[in-house]
Amino acid sequence: PGDARLIEEMLKEIKNLKFNLVWVETLKDGFKRIDDKNYDVILLDLNLPDSFGLDTVFKTCEKVQNIPIIVLTVNNDFQIGVEAVKAGIQDYLIKNEVSGNQLLRSIQYAIERNRTWIKMEKYEKMTGNHAIWRGVITEGFKKWQRGEKIYDIFKERIALYVSKETKEDWQNFVRNSKYTSISKLIRDAVNNFIEKKIKVITQENYTKDEQLRYLSDISYVLKEALTSIKGFSQLLIENYKEELNEEIILKIKEIFDKSIFLENKINESLEYSYISKSQYDILLIEDD
């Protein structure tokens, strides 16, 4: 198979990374493979024996929820590319125009973007659940407060039905703690539970690999900011060097140099985060 072999050769030329490439010719066989194994990325041809054009993308996106998809096609149709991206793919590459380095970048960016989306969805779900839970507790607490007001009105009458031992236990508890009412005790207990639960979830979710991916996400944000700092400092030096005194010019040059230094450090951290995963499992759905 010409295209499949070409893609395999491209991936073999990439140093420091190993690619486990699985190739199938039909969408049906691709779906069977997806059922059997979780792949890092899917390389998808639009025109297959059992599916054609954008229909291939729609079917695959419906089937695959958490695996990034890159479309490889001979069709240089911009509108098809736009529709495919809208449907949920990560990238759209023209076979006879793509190089090994471009394919690698596309694979890595697709994986990182997909992981970021999954992480965001998990976070939104987690915070959403906590918001709902807090709402339930808040509503329940309001009812408790209403009940407590009633208790304040009738507490002498209610006290007649409470045993002497229970009264003494509660009075001792109030004397030896910061809580003067049951409602304050419940409120602090609920808040304490929520805070501890969030910490546990955070610790469980952030494995070593996820910390590296988080480093990668932060690095991209910092790199973008540094590009702006470099650009503006360079513009100041070039356009206003006659108007600014020497001390200010030197400070701006120092900012520019530090930006380059930090950018290099960020590039090193990005390279490390990518190399930390030495193998990618790729499913190629391609008809030659």
N, C-alpha and C positions, 0 to 999 in steps of 0.2 A: 504493500500500500504506500503510494508516493508521499502524500501529505502527512500521514501518520509517521512514516520513517523520517521525514524532514523535521517534524516537531521533536521526535526522539533525539535526533542528532543535535538539534539546537540545545536541548536540555543537557545532553552529555558534555557539551563544550563548557558549561558553566562550572566554575571551580568552587570548592568548599561546600557544595550542596549536592545531595543525592535525590534523584527523582524516581519514585516508583510509579512508572506509567502503565496503566491498564487501558487497552484499546478495545473498543467494541464498534460494530458497524451500524447497529440499529438502536433506536430510542428504547425499544422494548428490552433489549439486552442491557442497555445502560441502566434502566430502572431496576432490573434484577440485581445488578452489581451494587447499586445504591442501597438496596434492601439488605444485602449481605455485609456491607462494609461502609464505614464512615470515611469519606475522602476529604482532603484539604481543599481541593478545588476541582471544578468540572470544566473541561474544554469542550465546547459544543459546536458542531457543524450544523448550520441551519437546514441544509438539504439532505435528508436521510431517506432510505428506502421506505420507511413507514411514517415519515412526517416531513413537512415541507414549510420553509419560510418562517414567519413569525409564529405560526401555530406550534412549531417545535419549541420556541422560547416559552410560550404560554403554558404548554404541557409540562415542561421541565420545571418552571418556576412554581407551578402548582404542586408538583411532586416533591420538589426539594425545598425545604424551608431554611436550613441552617448551613448550607454549603454554597460558597460563592461560585458564580457561573461566569465564564468568559466565552463569548461567541467568537469563533474563527470562521471566516467566510471569504469567498472570492468576490462577493457582491459589494461594491463600493457605493452603496446606497445610503446617503446620510439619513434619510427619513426612517429607513428600516432600523438603523442604529439607534436613533432617538426613541423609537417605539420599543425596541428591545430593552433599552436602559430603563424606560418607564415601567416595563413589565417586571423588572427586578434583577436583571443581570448586572454584573459589576463592570464589565468592559466589552468592547466590540472591536476586534482586530481584523485587518485585511491580510489574508494569508501571504500573498506575494509581496507585501510591503513590510512585514514584521521581521525584526531581527531577534537573535537569541537574548540580547540584553533587554530589548523591549518586552519580550515575552516574560522574562524573569521579573521585571519591574511590575508588569501587569499582574502576574500571579501573586507577588508579595503584597502589593497594594490592595488587591482584591481580598486576600485573606485578612489583612489588617483591618480594612474597612468593615468587612463582615463581622469580625470579632468585636469591633467597636459597637456596631449596631446591636449585636446580641447582648453585649454588656449593658448598653443603654436600656434595652427592653427589660432585662433582668432588674436593673435599678428602678425603672419606672414601675414595674410590677411590685417590687419590694416596697417602695415608698408609697405606692397606691394602696397596697394592703395595709400598711401601717396607718395611713390616713383614714381608711375605712374603720380599722380597729380602734383608732383614737376617737373617731366619731361615735362609735358604739359605746365606748367607755364614757365619753363626755356626756352623751345623752343619759346613760345610766346614772352617772354622777349627779346630773341635774335632778333626776328623780330622787336620788338619795338625799340631796340637799333639801328638797321639798319635804321629804320624810323627816329630816333632821329638825326642820322648823316646827313641824307638828310635834316632834318629840320634845322640843324646848317648851312648848305650851303645856304638854301633858306629862312632862318627865316626873313630876312628883307623884302623879297617879300611877305611872308605869313603874316607878321605883318600888311601889308596894309589892309588885310581883317578882322583883329580883331578889335573889337570896343574899344574905349578908356576906357570904364568902365571895360571891361574884363582885359585889360592890367593893370589897376590900382589895380584891385583885386588880380591878380597874383603877382604883385610887392609887395603889402602889405603882402601877405602870405609868400613870400620868406624872407622878412625882419624880420617877427615875428616867423619864424620857422627854423629848421635845414635843410630843404629841399631846394636844389638849382636847382633841375630839377624834372620833372614829373616822370622820370624813377626811381629815388631814392625813391620817394614817393611810387610808386607802389611796388618796391622791398621790402621795409620795411613793407608795409601793408600786402603783401603776407606772409612774414616770421612771422609776428605777428599773422596772422590768423592761420597758421599751428601750432604754439606753443600753442595757446589757445585751438585749436581743440583737440590736443593731451592731454592736461590737462583735458578737459571735458570728453573725452573718458575714460581716466584713472580713473577719479572720478566715472563715471557711472558704469564702469566695476567692480570696487573693492567694492563690498558689504561686509557686515560684515562676511558672510560665506566664501567668497572668500579670505578675509584677513586671516582667520583662516587656510584655505587650503594652502595659500601662506606661512604662518608660518610653516606648516607641511613640505612643500617642502624644505624650507630653513633649517629646523631642520635636515632633512636627510643629506643634504650636509655637514652641520657643524659636524654632528655626524661622518660621514665618515672621515673627516679631523682629528677630535680628536682621532679617533682610530689609525691613523698613528702616531700622536704626542705621544700618550701613548706608542705605540709599540717601537718607536725609543728611547724614553727617558728610557724605561725599559731596552732595549738592551745596552744603554750606561752605565747605572748603573751596570748591571750584568757583562759586558765584559771588561769595562775599569775603574773600580773603583780603581784598583791599580795604574793606570797611571795618573788619574786626581786628582787634589788637593781637599781637603775637601770642600772648598767654592764652587767649580764648581759642585761637587756631590750634595751638598745641593740645589743648584739652579735647577739642573736637577730633583731632587726629588720634588721640589716645582712645577715645570712644570707638572710633572706626577700627583701630587695631584690636581692641578688646573684643569687638563684635566678631571679627574674623577668627580670633582665638577660640571664642565660645562656640562658633559655628563648627569649627574643626572638631572640638570635643564632642559636640552633639552628633556629628557624622560618625565619629568613632563609636559612640554609644548605640547608634542606629545599626551600624554594621555588626556590633556584638549581639544585639537583640535578634537580628536575622540569622546570624551564624549559629546562635544558641539552638535553633531547630535545624538539625543537619539533614533531615529528610522530609520530602513532601510526597504525599500520596495523591496522584492525579488520575482522574478518569477522563479519557479521551473518547468522545462519542463522535466518530468520523467515518464518513462513507467515501471511499476513493473510487 
